[in-house]
């Protein structure tokens, strides 16, 4: 089972993005669950959620304490909370940032890191800063857990062609580094 913790801010589409991953995983023949965690936070407040993907039915319905992957929709969260809390050895991180990987606070445990400037891509394609669908493309490229076409189809079905293009652009423009080796396709 793959466990993911997502961090973002209210209004960035974290919940909808995670629901799209679940929908795409199910259409790819997998099982997936998502548990959002937020209260009465207003737009801009930190929010997070927990996602699981597996090839067999998923029984746990609790929070993810030791994620295989952390998704960060807003790199300013590094200043407020420990987004890496409990990560496993050789875990993955998918980060929306305009900064290079070298400029970001990334722990040694993170074996693979994907960074994309999803904010700029979402503004270019959607006219506003809602980075969730762009980060979904970065998630596909970094983890390899789901094919891009399945995610992009789910994005198009949920939203529109512009969001599907943002997702594909996010995939294409994600810089992936694994243990000191880069992949900038």
DONUSE-778311 format. One line per field, with one value per residue: residue number from 1; x, y, z of N, C-alpha, C, O, CB in turn. Coordinates in Angstrom, 1 decimal, padded with zeros to 4 digits. Glycine has a CB too. Example, Ala and Ser with C-alpha at 12.3 -4.5 7.8 and 13.67 -1.06 7.14 Angstrom:
REM DONUSE-778311
num [1,2];
n.c1 [013.2,012.8];
n.c2 [-005.7,-002.2];
n.c3 [007.8,007.1];
ca.c1 [012.3,013.7];
ca.c2 [-004.5,-001.1];
ca.c3 [007.8,007.1];
c.c1 [013.2,012.9];
c.c2 [-003.3,000.0];
c.c3 [007.8,007.9];
o.c1 [014.2,013.4];
o.c2 [-003.3,001.1];
o.c3 [008.5,008.0];
cb.c1 [011.3,014.1];
cb.c2 [-004.5,-000.6];
cb.c3 [009.0,005.7];
END
This chain:
REM DONUSE-778311
num [1,2,3,4,5,6,7,8,9,10,11,12,13,14,15,16,17,18,19,20,21,22,23,24,25,26,27,28,29,30,31,32,33,34,35,36,37,38,39,40,41,42,43,44,45,46,47,48,49,50,51,52,53,54,55,56,57,58,59,60,61,62,63,64,65,66,67,68,69,70,71,72,73,74,75,76,77,78,79,80,81,82,83,84,85,86,87,88,89,90,91,92,93,94,95,96,97,98,99,100,101,102,103,104,105,106,107,108,109,110,111,112,113,114,115,116,117,118,119,120,121,122,123,124,125,126,127,128,129,130,131,132,133,134,135,136,137,138,139,140,141,142,143,144,145,146,147,148,149,150,151,152,153,154,155,156,157,158,159,160,161,162,163,164,165,166,167,168,169,170,171,172,173,174,175,176,177,178,179,180,181,182,183,184,185];
n.c1 [000.8,000.5,001.1,000.1,000.6,-001.0,-000.4,-001.6,-003.1,-006.2,-008.4,-006.7,-007.3,-006.8,-008.4,-010.1,-008.2,-007.0,-009.3,-009.5,-007.2,-007.9,-010.2,-008.9,-007.2,-008.9,-010.2,-008.0,-007.9,-007.2,-007.3,-008.4,-008.3,-009.4,-008.9,-009.9,-008.6,-009.7,-011.0,-012.8,-011.3,-010.3,-010.0,-006.7,-005.7,-003.7,-004.3,-004.8,-004.6,-005.1,-004.1,-004.5,-003.3,-003.7,-003.3,-005.1,-008.1,-008.5,-008.2,-007.5,-008.6,-007.6,-005.4,-002.5,000.6,003.2,004.2,004.7,004.9,004.9,002.9,003.2,001.4,002.0,004.8,005.4,004.4,006.5,007.6,005.7,004.7,005.8,006.1,007.3,007.1,007.5,008.1,009.1,012.1,013.7,011.5,009.1,008.8,006.6,006.6,005.2,006.8,008.6,011.3,014.5,015.4,017.7,017.4,015.4,014.0,014.8,014.6,017.2,016.1,014.3,014.1,013.4,012.6,010.2,009.8,007.9,006.8,003.9,002.2,002.7,002.1,-000.6,-001.7,-001.1,-002.6,-005.2,-005.7,-005.7,-004.5,-004.6,-003.3,-003.7,-004.4,-002.2,-000.2,-001.0,000.0,002.7,002.9,002.3,004.6,006.7,006.2,005.3,003.2,000.7,-000.6,-000.1,-002.1,-004.4,-004.8,-005.0,-007.3,-009.2,-009.0,-009.9,-012.5,-013.6,-013.1,-012.1,-010.8,-008.7,-007.7,-006.8,-004.7,-003.1,-002.4,-000.9,001.1,002.3,003.3,005.2,007.0,008.1,010.8,012.7,014.5,016.5,018.2,020.5,020.7,019.5,016.5,015.4,013.5];
n.c2 [-001.2,002.2,005.2,008.5,011.9,014.9,018.4,021.7,024.9,026.4,026.7,026.0,023.7,021.2,019.0,018.4,017.7,015.4,013.7,013.3,011.8,009.5,008.7,008.3,006.2,004.1,003.8,002.8,000.3,-000.1,000.3,002.9,005.4,008.5,010.8,013.7,016.4,019.0,021.9,024.5,026.2,029.1,030.4,030.1,029.2,026.6,023.3,019.7,016.3,012.7,010.0,006.9,004.2,001.2,-002.3,-004.0,-004.3,-001.5,-001.2,000.4,003.4,005.6,008.4,009.2,008.4,007.8,008.6,007.4,009.2,012.8,015.5,018.8,021.6,024.3,026.0,027.8,026.7,025.3,027.0,027.1,024.5,021.1,019.5,017.2,015.4,012.2,010.9,008.1,006.2,006.8,008.0,010.0,013.3,015.7,018.9,022.1,024.8,027.8,027.7,026.2,022.7,022.6,024.8,024.3,023.1,020.0,016.8,014.3,011.8,011.8,010.2,010.7,013.5,015.7,018.7,021.4,024.4,025.0,027.0,029.1,027.7,027.1,029.6,030.4,028.6,028.5,031.0,031.7,031.1,028.1,025.4,022.6,020.7,020.9,020.0,017.4,016.2,016.5,014.7,012.3,012.0,012.0,009.9,007.7,006.0,006.1,006.2,009.1,009.6,008.5,010.0,012.6,012.2,011.9,014.4,016.1,015.2,015.9,018.7,020.5,021.0,022.9,022.5,019.9,020.3,021.8,019.9,018.0,019.7,020.2,017.7,017.5,019.6,019.1,018.9,016.2,014.7,012.1,010.8,012.5,012.5,014.0,014.4,016.0,016.0];
n.c3 [000.0,-000.8,000.8,001.2,002.2,002.0,001.7,001.9,001.2,002.1,-000.6,-002.6,-003.9,-002.8,-001.7,-003.9,-005.8,-004.6,-004.6,-007.3,-007.8,-006.5,-008.0,-010.5,-009.8,-009.2,-011.7,-013.0,-012.1,-009.5,-005.9,-003.8,-001.2,000.4,003.0,004.1,006.1,007.7,009.3,010.3,008.8,007.0,003.6,002.5,004.9,006.4,005.2,005.2,004.1,003.8,001.8,000.3,-001.8,-003.4,-004.6,-003.6,-001.6,000.8,004.1,006.4,008.0,009.1,010.0,008.0,009.2,008.5,005.8,002.3,000.4,000.2,-000.6,-001.5,-001.8,-001.5,-001.0,001.1,003.3,004.6,006.4,008.4,009.3,009.9,007.2,006.5,008.6,010.0,007.6,005.6,005.1,002.0,000.9,-001.1,-002.4,-003.6,-004.8,-005.0,-006.2,-006.9,-006.5,-006.8,-006.4,-004.8,-003.2,-001.5,001.7,002.2,003.6,004.3,004.2,002.1,-000.9,-003.5,-005.3,-006.6,-008.2,-009.2,-010.8,-010.1,-009.6,-011.4,-013.8,-013.5,-013.4,-016.0,-017.6,-016.4,-015.5,-012.9,-009.5,-008.8,-008.0,-008.0,-010.1,-011.8,-010.1,-009.9,-012.3,-011.8,-009.6,-010.9,-012.6,-010.7,-008.9,-010.5,-010.0,-011.1,-014.4,-016.6,-018.6,-017.5,-015.2,-016.3,-017.9,-015.9,-014.7,-016.8,-017.1,-014.6,-014.5,-017.0,-020.3,-020.2,-017.6,-017.8,-019.6,-018.0,-016.2,-017.8,-018.6,-016.1,-015.6,-017.6,-017.0,-014.6,-012.4,-011.6,-009.0,-008.0,-005.5,-005.9,-008.7,-011.6,-013.6,-016.1,-018.2];
ca.c1 [000.0,001.2,000.4,000.4,000.0,-001.1,-000.4,-001.9,-003.9,-007.6,-008.6,-005.8,-007.9,-006.2,-009.4,-010.5,-007.0,-006.9,-010.4,-009.2,-006.3,-008.7,-011.0,-008.0,-006.6,-010.0,-010.3,-006.8,-008.0,-006.6,-008.2,-007.8,-009.2,-008.9,-009.5,-009.5,-008.6,-009.8,-012.1,-013.5,-010.3,-010.7,-009.1,-005.4,-005.2,-003.2,-005.2,-004.1,-005.4,-004.4,-004.5,-003.9,-003.5,-003.2,-003.9,-006.2,-009.0,-007.9,-009.0,-007.2,-009.4,-007.0,-004.4,-001.2,001.7,004.5,003.9,005.6,005.0,004.3,002.6,003.1,000.9,002.4,006.1,005.4,004.1,007.7,007.8,004.7,004.5,006.7,005.4,008.0,007.0,007.2,008.4,009.9,013.4,013.5,010.2,009.1,008.2,006.2,006.5,004.9,007.7,009.4,012.7,015.2,015.5,018.8,017.0,014.2,014.4,014.4,015.4,018.0,015.2,013.6,014.9,013.1,011.9,009.7,009.5,007.3,006.2,002.5,001.5,002.8,001.5,-002.0,-002.1,-001.0,-003.7,-006.5,-005.9,-005.7,-003.6,-005.2,-002.2,-004.0,-004.3,-000.8,000.6,-001.3,000.9,004.0,002.7,002.5,005.9,007.6,006.0,005.1,002.2,-000.5,-000.2,-000.5,-003.3,-005.5,-005.0,-005.5,-008.7,-010.0,-009.0,-010.8,-013.9,-014.0,-013.0,-012.2,-009.6,-007.6,-007.1,-006.1,-003.5,-002.2,-001.9,000.1,002.3,002.9,004.1,006.4,007.9,008.5,012.2,012.8,015.9,016.6,019.5,021.5,020.6,018.4,015.8,014.7,012.8];
ca.c2 [000.0,003.5,006.2,009.9,013.0,016.1,019.7,022.9,026.0,026.5,027.4,025.5,022.5,019.9,018.0,018.0,017.0,014.0,013.0,013.0,010.7,008.3,008.3,007.8,004.9,003.2,003.5,002.1,-001.0,-000.1,000.7,004.2,006.2,009.8,011.3,015.1,016.9,020.4,022.3,025.8,027.1,029.9,030.4,030.5,028.5,025.2,022.1,018.5,015.1,011.4,009.3,005.5,003.6,-000.2,-003.2,-004.7,-003.4,-000.8,-001.3,001.5,004.6,006.6,009.4,008.6,008.9,007.5,008.6,007.1,010.4,014.0,016.4,020.1,022.6,025.7,025.9,028.7,025.9,024.9,028.0,027.0,023.2,020.1,018.7,015.9,014.6,010.8,010.3,006.9,006.2,006.7,008.5,010.9,014.6,016.5,020.2,023.3,025.9,028.4,027.6,025.0,021.7,022.9,025.9,023.9,022.3,018.6,016.0,013.2,010.6,011.9,009.6,011.2,014.8,016.3,020.1,022.1,025.7,024.8,028.3,029.8,026.9,027.2,031.0,030.4,027.8,028.7,032.4,031.9,030.2,026.9,024.5,021.2,019.8,020.9,019.1,016.0,015.8,016.3,013.5,011.1,011.9,011.7,008.6,006.6,005.1,006.1,006.8,010.5,009.7,008.2,011.2,013.7,012.0,012.2,015.9,016.6,014.8,016.7,020.1,020.9,020.8,023.7,021.8,018.7,020.8,022.2,018.6,017.5,020.7,020.0,016.5,017.8,020.6,018.7,018.5,015.1,014.4,010.9,010.5,013.3,012.4,014.7,014.0,017.2,015.7];
ca.c3 [000.0,-000.9,001.7,000.8,003.0,001.2,002.5,001.1,001.8,001.7,-001.9,-003.6,-004.5,-002.3,-001.6,-005.2,-006.4,-004.0,-005.1,-008.7,-007.7,-006.1,-009.2,-011.5,-009.3,-009.4,-013.1,-013.4,-011.5,-008.1,-004.8,-003.2,-000.3,000.8,004.2,004.2,007.5,007.9,010.1,009.8,008.2,005.9,002.5,002.8,006.1,006.1,005.2,004.8,003.9,003.7,000.6,000.2,-003.1,-003.3,-005.5,-002.9,-000.7,001.8,005.4,007.4,007.8,010.0,009.4,007.6,010.0,007.9,004.3,001.3,-000.4,000.7,-001.7,-000.9,-002.8,-001.2,-000.3,002.3,004.5,005.3,007.5,009.4,009.8,009.5,006.2,006.4,009.8,009.9,006.3,005.6,004.3,000.5,000.6,-002.2,-002.1,-004.7,-004.2,-005.9,-005.8,-008.0,-006.1,-007.2,-005.4,-003.9,-002.3,-000.6,002.8,001.9,004.5,003.7,004.0,000.8,-001.9,-004.8,-005.1,-007.8,-008.0,-010.4,-010.5,-010.5,-009.5,-012.8,-014.8,-013.3,-013.8,-017.5,-018.2,-015.8,-015.2,-011.4,-008.7,-008.2,-008.5,-007.8,-011.3,-012.3,-009.2,-010.2,-013.3,-011.1,-008.8,-011.8,-013.0,-009.6,-008.3,-011.4,-009.5,-012.0,-015.7,-016.8,-019.3,-016.6,-014.3,-017.2,-018.3,-014.7,-014.6,-017.9,-016.7,-013.4,-014.7,-018.4,-021.1,-019.7,-016.4,-018.3,-020.2,-016.9,-015.6,-018.7,-018.5,-014.8,-015.8,-018.5,-016.5,-013.2,-012.3,-010.6,-008.6,-007.2,-004.9,-006.5,-010.1,-012.1,-014.7,-016.5,-019.5];
c.c1 [000.9,000.4,001.0,-000.2,000.1,-001.2,-000.7,-002.5,-005.3,-007.7,-007.7,-006.2,-007.3,-007.2,-009.8,-009.4,-006.9,-008.1,-010.2,-008.2,-007.0,-009.5,-010.1,-007.5,-007.7,-010.2,-009.1,-006.8,-007.4,-007.7,-007.5,-008.8,-008.5,-009.6,-009.0,-009.5,-008.5,-011.0,-012.8,-012.5,-010.8,-009.7,-007.8,-004.8,-004.7,-004.3,-004.3,-005.0,-004.5,-005.0,-003.8,-004.3,-002.9,-003.8,-004.9,-007.0,-008.2,-008.7,-008.7,-008.0,-008.8,-006.0,-003.2,-000.1,003.1,004.4,005.1,005.9,004.3,004.1,002.4,002.6,001.4,003.7,006.3,005.0,005.3,008.0,006.8,004.6,005.6,006.0,006.0,007.9,006.6,007.5,009.3,011.2,013.0,012.1,010.3,008.4,007.8,005.8,006.2,005.8,008.3,010.9,013.2,015.2,016.5,018.4,015.9,014.7,013.9,015.3,016.1,017.1,014.5,014.5,014.6,012.2,011.5,009.3,009.0,006.7,004.7,001.7,001.5,002.0,000.0,-002.5,-002.1,-002.2,-005.1,-006.8,-006.0,-004.8,-004.3,-004.3,-002.5,-003.8,-002.9,000.0,000.2,-000.4,002.3,004.0,002.9,003.9,006.9,007.4,005.9,004.0,001.0,000.0,-000.8,-001.9,-004.5,-005.8,-005.6,-006.9,-009.6,-010.1,-010.0,-012.2,-014.4,-014.0,-013.2,-010.8,-008.4,-006.9,-006.3,-004.7,-002.5,-001.6,-000.7,001.3,003.0,003.8,005.4,007.4,008.4,010.0,012.2,014.2,015.7,018.0,020.6,021.6,019.4,017.8,014.9,014.1,011.8];
c.c2 [001.2,004.5,007.6,010.9,014.2,017.4,020.8,023.9,025.9,027.3,026.9,024.2,021.2,018.8,017.5,017.2,015.6,013.2,012.5,011.8,009.4,007.8,007.7,006.4,003.8,002.8,002.8,000.7,-001.2,000.3,002.0,004.8,007.5,010.2,012.8,015.5,018.4,020.7,023.5,026.7,027.9,029.8,030.9,029.8,027.1,024.1,020.9,017.4,013.9,010.6,007.9,004.9,002.1,-001.1,-004.1,-003.8,-002.8,-000.7,-000.1,002.8,005.7,007.5,008.6,009.2,008.7,007.4,008.1,008.3,011.6,014.9,017.8,021.1,024.0,025.6,026.9,027.9,025.4,025.8,027.8,025.6,022.2,019.1,017.3,015.0,013.1,010.2,009.0,007.1,006.1,007.1,009.5,012.2,015.2,017.9,021.2,024.4,026.5,028.3,026.3,024.0,022.0,024.0,025.5,023.0,020.8,017.7,014.8,012.0,010.6,011.3,010.1,012.5,015.3,017.8,020.7,023.5,025.7,026.1,029.0,029.0,027.1,028.6,031.1,029.7,028.2,030.2,032.7,030.9,029.1,025.7,023.0,020.3,019.8,019.9,017.6,015.4,015.6,015.0,012.3,010.9,011.5,010.3,007.4,005.6,005.0,006.7,008.2,010.5,009.4,009.4,012.4,013.5,012.3,013.7,016.5,016.4,015.7,018.2,020.4,020.7,021.7,023.1,020.6,019.1,021.2,021.0,018.1,018.4,020.5,018.7,016.8,018.7,020.3,018.3,017.4,014.8,013.1,010.7,011.2,013.2,013.1,014.1,015.2,017.1,016.8];
c.c3 [000.0,-000.1,001.4,001.8,002.1,002.1,001.5,001.9,001.3,000.4,-003.0,-004.3,-004.0,-002.2,-003.0,-005.9,-005.9,-004.5,-006.5,-008.7,-007.4,-007.3,-010.3,-011.1,-009.5,-010.8,-013.7,-012.8,-010.1,-007.1,-004.2,-002.3,000.0,002.0,004.3,005.7,007.4,008.7,009.5,009.2,007.1,004.7,002.9,004.1,005.7,006.2,004.8,004.7,003.8,002.6,000.7,-001.2,-002.9,-004.4,-004.9,-002.0,000.4,003.0,006.3,007.0,008.7,009.2,008.9,008.4,009.4,006.4,003.4,000.4,000.3,-000.5,-001.0,-002.0,-002.6,-000.4,000.9,003.5,005.2,006.5,008.7,010.1,009.3,008.5,006.1,007.6,009.5,008.6,006.5,004.9,002.8,000.1,-000.6,-001.7,-003.4,-004.3,-005.3,-005.4,-007.0,-007.7,-006.7,-006.1,-004.3,-002.9,-001.3,000.5,002.6,002.8,003.7,003.4,002.7,-000.3,-003.3,-004.6,-006.5,-007.5,-009.3,-009.9,-010.9,-010.4,-010.9,-013.8,-014.7,-013.7,-015.4,-018.1,-017.7,-015.5,-013.7,-010.7,-008.0,-008.7,-008.5,-009.0,-011.9,-011.4,-009.4,-011.3,-012.7,-010.2,-009.7,-012.2,-011.9,-009.1,-009.3,-011.0,-010.4,-013.3,-015.9,-017.5,-018.4,-015.7,-015.2,-017.6,-017.1,-014.4,-015.6,-017.5,-015.5,-013.7,-016.2,-019.1,-020.6,-018.5,-016.8,-019.0,-019.1,-016.3,-016.5,-018.7,-017.2,-014.9,-016.5,-017.9,-015.0,-013.3,-011.2,-010.3,-007.7,-006.8,-005.6,-008.0,-010.6,-013.4,-015.2,-017.9,-019.8];
o.c1 [001.9,-000.8,002.2,-001.4,001.2,-001.9,-000.1,-002.5,-005.5,-007.2,-007.8,-005.5,-007.4,-006.9,-009.9,-009.7,-006.7,-007.9,-010.6,-008.3,-006.8,-009.5,-010.5,-007.4,-007.4,-010.4,-009.2,-005.8,-007.2,-008.8,-006.3,-010.1,-007.3,-010.9,-007.9,-010.2,-007.5,-011.9,-013.3,-012.7,-011.7,-008.7,-007.6,-003.6,-005.2,-005.1,-003.3,-006.2,-003.3,-006.2,-002.6,-005.4,-001.8,-004.8,-005.6,-006.5,-007.3,-009.9,-009.7,-008.1,-009.5,-005.8,-002.9,000.2,004.0,004.4,006.2,007.0,003.3,005.0,001.6,003.4,001.2,003.7,007.2,005.2,005.2,008.6,007.1,004.3,006.3,005.4,005.4,008.5,005.7,007.2,010.1,011.4,012.2,011.6,011.4,007.6,008.7,004.9,006.8,005.7,008.6,011.7,012.5,015.0,016.4,018.9,015.5,015.8,012.7,016.5,015.8,017.4,014.2,015.5,015.5,011.3,012.3,008.5,009.6,006.2,004.4,000.7,000.5,001.4,-000.7,-003.6,-003.0,-002.8,-006.0,-007.9,-006.3,-004.5,-004.7,-004.6,-001.7,-003.1,-002.5,000.9,001.1,000.0,003.0,005.0,003.6,004.4,007.8,008.4,006.4,003.9,000.3,000.8,-001.9,-002.8,-005.6,-007.0,-006.5,-007.7,-010.7,-011.2,-010.8,-013.1,-015.6,-014.9,-014.3,-009.9,-007.3,-005.7,-005.3,-003.7,-001.3,-000.4,000.3,002.5,004.2,004.9,006.5,008.6,009.1,010.4,011.8,015.1,015.0,018.9,021.7,022.4,018.3,018.5,013.9,014.2,011.2];
o.c2 [001.3,004.7,007.8,010.7,014.5,017.4,020.8,023.9,025.5,028.4,027.3,023.7,020.2,017.7,016.3,016.2,014.6,012.0,011.4,010.9,008.4,006.6,006.7,005.5,002.7,001.7,002.2,-000.1,-002.3,000.6,002.1,004.6,007.7,010.1,013.0,014.9,019.0,019.9,023.4,028.0,027.5,029.2,032.0,029.8,026.5,024.1,021.0,017.4,014.0,010.4,007.8,005.1,002.0,-000.6,-004.8,-002.7,-003.4,-000.2,000.5,003.2,006.7,007.4,007.5,010.4,009.5,006.3,008.3,008.4,011.4,015.1,017.9,021.4,024.8,025.2,026.8,028.4,025.1,025.3,028.3,025.5,022.5,018.1,016.4,013.9,012.9,009.0,009.0,008.1,005.3,006.7,009.8,012.2,015.3,018.1,021.2,024.9,025.8,028.7,025.3,024.3,021.8,024.1,026.3,022.3,020.5,017.7,014.5,011.3,009.5,012.0,010.0,012.5,015.3,018.0,020.6,023.6,026.3,026.2,029.4,029.7,027.2,028.8,031.7,030.3,028.1,030.6,033.9,029.8,029.2,025.2,022.2,019.3,018.8,019.2,016.8,014.2,014.6,014.3,011.3,009.8,010.7,009.6,006.3,004.6,004.0,007.7,008.5,011.3,010.0,009.7,013.0,014.5,012.9,014.2,017.4,017.2,016.1,018.9,020.5,020.2,021.2,023.2,020.3,018.4,021.0,021.0,017.7,017.9,020.6,018.7,016.4,018.5,021.1,017.5,017.6,014.7,013.1,010.4,010.6,013.9,013.0,013.4,015.5,018.0,016.8];
o.c3 [000.7,-000.3,001.3,002.2,001.6,003.1,000.4,003.1,000.1,000.3,-004.1,-005.2,-004.7,-002.7,-003.2,-006.6,-006.7,-004.7,-006.9,-009.5,-008.0,-007.6,-010.9,-011.9,-010.0,-011.2,-014.8,-012.9,-009.7,-007.5,-004.2,-002.4,-000.1,002.1,004.6,006.5,007.2,008.8,008.4,009.2,006.3,004.9,003.5,004.3,004.7,007.2,004.2,005.1,003.6,002.5,001.1,-001.7,-002.4,-005.1,-005.6,-001.8,001.0,003.0,006.9,005.8,009.1,008.0,009.4,008.4,009.8,005.8,003.7,-000.2,000.9,-001.3,000.0,-002.9,-003.5,000.8,001.6,004.6,006.4,007.4,009.8,011.3,008.3,008.9,005.6,007.7,008.8,008.4,007.4,004.1,002.5,-000.9,-001.1,-000.8,-004.3,-003.4,-006.4,-004.3,-008.0,-008.5,-007.0,-004.9,-003.1,-001.8,-000.4,000.4,002.9,002.7,002.6,002.5,002.1,-000.6,-004.2,-003.8,-007.5,-006.6,-010.4,-008.8,-012.0,-011.1,-011.4,-014.7,-015.7,-014.3,-016.0,-019.0,-018.4,-015.2,-013.3,-011.3,-006.8,-009.8,-008.9,-009.0,-012.5,-011.9,-009.1,-011.2,-013.1,-010.2,-009.3,-012.2,-012.1,-008.9,-009.0,-011.6,-010.4,-013.3,-015.4,-017.2,-018.7,-015.5,-014.8,-017.7,-017.3,-014.0,-015.2,-017.7,-015.5,-013.2,-016.7,-018.4,-020.7,-018.3,-016.3,-018.8,-019.2,-015.9,-016.0,-018.7,-017.2,-014.3,-016.1,-018.1,-014.4,-014.1,-010.1,-011.2,-006.7,-007.6,-005.9,-008.6,-010.0,-014.1,-014.6,-018.7,-020.8];
cb.c1 [-001.0,001.4,000.6,000.0,000.8,-002.3,000.9,-002.8,-003.2,-008.5,-008.4,-004.4,-007.7,-005.7,-010.7,-011.0,-005.8,-006.9,-011.7,-008.6,-005.2,-009.7,-011.7,-006.9,-006.2,-011.3,-010.5,-005.5,-007.4,-005.4,-008.3,-007.5,-009.4,-009.0,-009.1,-010.5,-007.3,-009.8,-011.7,-014.3,-009.1,-010.9,-009.7,-005.2,-006.4,-002.0,-006.4,-003.0,-006.3,-004.6,-004.1,-004.4,-002.8,-003.5,-002.7,-005.5,-010.2,-007.5,-008.7,-005.7,-010.9,-006.2,-004.1,-001.0,001.6,005.2,003.5,005.1,004.4,005.2,001.3,004.5,-000.6,001.3,007.2,004.5,003.2,008.9,007.7,003.4,003.1,007.3,005.4,009.5,005.9,005.8,009.0,009.1,014.4,013.8,009.5,008.4,009.1,004.9,007.8,003.4,008.8,009.0,012.8,016.6,015.8,020.0,016.5,013.2,013.8,014.6,014.5,019.1,014.2,013.1,014.7,012.3,012.8,008.5,010.7,006.1,007.0,001.9,002.1,004.3,001.9,-002.4,-001.1,000.3,-003.4,-006.6,-007.2,-007.1,-002.8,-006.8,-001.0,-005.3,-005.3,-000.2,000.3,-002.8,001.0,004.3,001.3,001.6,006.4,007.4,004.7,006.4,001.8,-001.7,-000.6,000.5,-003.3,-005.2,-003.7,-004.6,-008.9,-009.4,-007.6,-010.4,-014.0,-013.0,-011.7,-012.6,-009.9,-008.2,-008.2,-006.9,-003.8,-003.0,-003.0,-000.5,001.8,001.9,003.3,005.9,007.2,007.7,013.1,012.1,016.5,016.0,019.8,022.8,020.6,018.8,014.9,015.6,012.2];
cb.c2 [000.0,004.0,005.8,010.2,013.2,016.1,019.9,022.5,027.3,027.1,028.8,025.3,022.6,020.2,018.5,019.2,017.8,014.1,013.8,014.2,011.0,008.6,009.6,008.7,005.0,003.7,004.8,002.8,-002.0,000.9,-000.4,005.2,005.4,010.8,010.5,016.1,016.3,021.1,022.6,026.4,026.3,031.4,031.3,031.9,028.3,024.9,022.3,018.2,015.2,010.7,010.0,004.6,004.3,-000.8,-004.1,-005.9,-004.1,000.7,-002.5,001.9,004.4,005.9,010.5,008.9,008.1,006.2,009.9,005.9,010.2,014.7,016.0,020.6,022.5,026.5,026.1,029.9,024.7,024.9,029.4,027.3,022.7,019.3,019.4,016.2,015.2,010.6,011.3,005.8,005.1,005.3,009.2,010.3,015.5,015.8,020.6,023.7,025.4,029.9,027.6,025.3,020.3,023.4,027.1,023.1,022.9,018.3,015.3,012.8,010.5,013.3,008.1,010.1,015.8,015.5,020.9,021.2,026.9,023.8,029.2,030.0,025.4,026.9,032.0,029.7,026.3,027.9,032.9,031.9,031.0,026.7,024.7,021.0,020.3,022.3,019.5,015.9,016.9,017.5,013.4,011.3,013.3,012.7,008.6,005.8,005.5,006.9,005.9,011.2,008.7,006.9,011.7,013.8,010.5,011.5,016.5,016.0,013.3,016.4,020.7,022.4,021.2,025.1,021.4,017.9,022.0,023.0,017.6,017.5,022.1,019.8,015.4,018.5,022.0,017.6,019.7,013.8,015.5,009.7,009.0,012.8,010.9,016.2,012.8,018.4,014.3];
cb.c3 [001.2,-002.4,003.2,-000.6,004.4,000.2,003.3,-000.1,001.6,002.8,-001.7,-003.0,-006.0,-000.9,-000.8,-006.1,-006.1,-002.5,-005.0,-009.5,-006.7,-004.9,-009.7,-011.7,-007.8,-008.8,-013.9,-013.0,-012.4,-008.0,-003.7,-004.4,001.0,-000.4,005.4,003.5,008.2,006.5,011.6,011.0,007.8,006.3,001.3,003.0,007.1,007.0,004.3,005.8,002.7,005.1,-000.7,001.3,-004.3,-001.9,-006.1,-002.1,-000.2,001.3,006.1,007.4,008.1,011.1,010.4,006.0,011.4,008.5,003.9,000.4,-001.8,001.8,-002.5,-000.3,-002.7,-000.5,-001.3,002.1,004.0,004.3,007.0,008.8,009.4,010.7,004.9,006.1,010.8,010.2,005.4,004.9,004.8,000.0,001.8,-003.4,-001.2,-005.4,-003.5,-005.8,-004.8,-008.1,-004.6,-007.7,-006.0,-004.6,-003.2,-001.5,004.1,000.4,005.5,004.7,005.1,000.5,-001.9,-005.6,-004.4,-008.4,-007.5,-011.0,-011.2,-009.5,-008.4,-013.2,-014.7,-011.8,-013.3,-017.9,-018.0,-014.6,-015.8,-010.8,-007.7,-008.6,-007.8,-007.2,-012.4,-012.2,-007.7,-010.7,-014.4,-010.2,-008.1,-013.1,-013.6,-008.5,-007.5,-011.6,-008.1,-011.4,-016.9,-017.6,-020.5,-015.7,-013.7,-018.5,-018.7,-013.4,-014.8,-019.2,-016.4,-012.2,-014.2,-018.5,-022.6,-019.3,-015.4,-019.4,-021.2,-015.8,-015.5,-020.1,-018.6,-013.7,-016.5,-019.8,-016.4,-012.7,-011.9,-011.2,-007.8,-008.0,-004.8,-006.0,-010.6,-012.3,-014.5,-016.5,-019.6];
END
